């Protein structure tokens, strides 16, 4: 009797894993109808897929606000990180998904949450030249001069990549141009030696 119960639980677990996998794949393919169908069938919206990425993270990467909204309504955890500690908000910042970033912030995303190397969504947005996302994050309370493990700031990231519009925004909002990273380099150094020039 105990063997049959364990066997049944194993089948249920396999079926759950299969549903969860299909749901994450559907989110990666931007197919909300399939995502919704898998969720309605019992898939877990917080299931990690490839390297710990959830359906909500894929929606953020692909600028799919409808999918992100649906996942949040189904219980997706807004501040869950992947294996590198990157959240859906960080992925929205990396890919410039301003609408998704705004949705995530309204759902309780922590604007100053850091990944495993101490980087925030603002740092990722600045590094990738995402002006609109940078502005949104700053308006929602992002710390301008937060430092990562290498003591770099969002201003240094923007400077290193040559994103002058982001540099202007950060300076206008009060970012400290005199801070130095762990190697003693300031934003001006990063601008003159970065790959963006």
C-alpha positions in Angstrom: 0.0 0.0 0.0 2.8 2.5 0.9 4.6 1.7 -2.4 1.4 2.6 -4.4 1.0 5.9 -2.5 4.7 6.8 -3.2 4.3 5.8 -6.8 1.1 8.0 -7.2 2.9 11.0 -5.5 5.9 10.5 -7.9 3.5 10.6 -10.9 1.8 13.7 -9.5 5.2 15.4 -9.0 6.3 14.5 -12.5 3.0 15.9 -13.9 3.4 19.1 -11.9 7.0 19.5 -13.1 5.9 19.0 -16.7 3.2 21.6 -16.4 5.6 24.0 -14.7 8.1 23.5 -17.5 5.5 24.1 -20.2 4.3 27.2 -18.5 7.9 28.7 -18.2 8.5 27.8 -21.9 5.3 29.4 -23.0 6.2 32.6 -21.1 9.6 32.6 -22.8 7.7 32.4 -26.1 5.4 35.2 -25.1 2.3 33.0 -25.4 0.1 34.3 -22.7 -2.9 32.1 -23.7 -0.7 29.0 -23.1 0.8 30.5 -19.9 -2.7 31.1 -18.6 -3.9 27.6 -19.6 -0.9 26.0 -17.7 -1.6 28.2 -14.7 -5.3 27.3 -14.7 -4.2 23.6 -14.9 -2.2 24.1 -11.7 1.3 25.2 -12.8 3.2 27.2 -10.2 3.9 30.8 -11.4 7.1 30.8 -9.4 8.7 27.8 -11.0 12.3 28.4 -12.0 13.3 27.5 -15.5 16.7 27.9 -17.1 19.3 29.2 -14.5 16.5 30.0 -12.1 14.6 32.3 -14.3 10.8 32.5 -13.8 8.0 33.2 -16.2 7.8 36.7 -14.7 11.5 37.3 -15.6 10.9 36.2 -19.2 7.9 38.5 -19.4 10.2 41.4 -18.2 12.9 40.5 -20.7 10.5 40.4 -23.6 8.6 43.6 -22.6 5.3 41.6 -22.1 3.3 43.7 -19.6 0.1 41.7 -20.2 1.9 38.4 -19.4 3.6 40.0 -16.4 0.3 41.4 -15.1 -1.4 38.0 -15.5 1.5 36.2 -13.7 1.3 38.7 -10.8 -2.4 38.2 -10.5 -1.7 34.4 -10.3 0.7 34.8 -7.4 4.1 35.4 -9.1 6.7 36.6 -6.5 7.8 40.0 -7.7 11.2 40.0 -5.8 12.3 36.5 -6.5 15.8 36.3 -7.9 17.3 33.9 -10.4 20.6 32.0 -9.6 22.5 35.3 -9.9 20.0 37.1 -7.7 18.6 39.1 -10.6 14.9 39.9 -10.2 12.2 40.6 -12.8 12.7 44.3 -12.2 16.5 44.0 -13.0 15.6 42.1 -16.2 13.1 44.8 -17.2 15.9 47.4 -16.6 18.5 45.4 -18.7 16.1 45.1 -21.6 14.5 48.6 -21.3 11.0 47.3 -20.5 9.7 50.5 -18.9 6.0 49.5 -18.8 6.9 46.2 -17.2 9.2 47.9 -14.7 6.4 50.3 -13.7 4.0 47.4 -13.3 6.5 45.5 -11.1 7.2 48.5 -9.0 3.5 49.0 -8.4 3.3 45.3 -7.4 5.9 45.8 -4.7 9.2 45.3 -6.5 12.1 46.5 -4.3 13.7 49.3 -6.3 17.1 49.0 -4.4 17.3 45.2 -4.2 20.7 43.9 -5.2 21.9 40.9 -7.1 24.8 38.6 -6.1 27.4 41.2 -7.1 25.6 44.2 -5.5 24.0 45.6 -8.6 20.6 47.3 -8.6 18.0 47.7 -11.4 19.2 51.3 -11.8 22.8 50.1 -12.4 21.6 47.7 -15.0 19.4 50.3 -16.7 22.3 52.8 -16.7 24.8 50.3 -18.1 22.4 49.4 -20.9 21.4 53.0 -21.7 17.8 52.6 -20.7 16.9 56.3 -20.1 13.2 55.8 -19.6 13.7 53.0 -17.1 16.4 55.0 -15.3 14.1 58.0 -14.9 11.3 55.7 -13.6 13.5 54.0 -11.1 14.9 57.3 -9.8 11.3 58.7 -9.5 10.5 55.5 -7.5 13.3 56.1 -5.0 16.3 54.3 -6.5 19.5 55.2 -4.7 21.7 57.1 -7.1 25.1 56.4 -5.6 24.6 52.8 -4.5 27.7 50.8 -5.1 28.2 47.3 -6.3 31.0 44.9 -5.1 33.5 46.8 -7.2 32.3 50.1 -5.7 30.9 51.1 -9.1 27.8 53.3 -9.3 25.1 53.7 -12.0 26.9 56.9 -13.2 30.1 55.0 -13.7 28.3 52.3 -15.6 26.6 54.8 -17.9 29.9 56.6 -18.4 31.8 53.4 -19.2 29.3 52.5 -21.9 29.1 56.1 -23.2 25.4 56.7 -22.5 25.5 60.4 -22.4 21.7 61.0 -22.0 21.7 58.7 -18.9 24.8 60.4 -17.6 23.0 63.8 -17.9 19.9 62.5 -16.1 21.9 61.0 -13.2 24.0 64.2 -12.8 20.8 66.3 -12.9 19.2 64.1 -10.3 22.2 64.5 -8.0 24.6 61.6 -8.6 28.1 62.2 -7.2 30.6 62.5 -10.0 33.5 62.4 -7.6 33.0 58.9 -6.2 35.7 56.4 -7.1 35.4 52.6 -7.7 37.6 50.0 -6.0 40.4 50.8 -8.4 40.3 54.6 -7.7 38.6 55.5 -11.0 35.8 58.1 -11.2 33.0 58.5 -13.7 35.2 60.8 -15.9 37.8 58.1 -16.2 35.1 55.5 -17.1 33.8 57.9 -19.8 37.2 58.5 -21.3 38.3 54.8 -21.2 35.0 53.0 -21.7 33.9 51.0 -24.7 31.1 53.5 -25.5 33.4 56.0 -27.1 
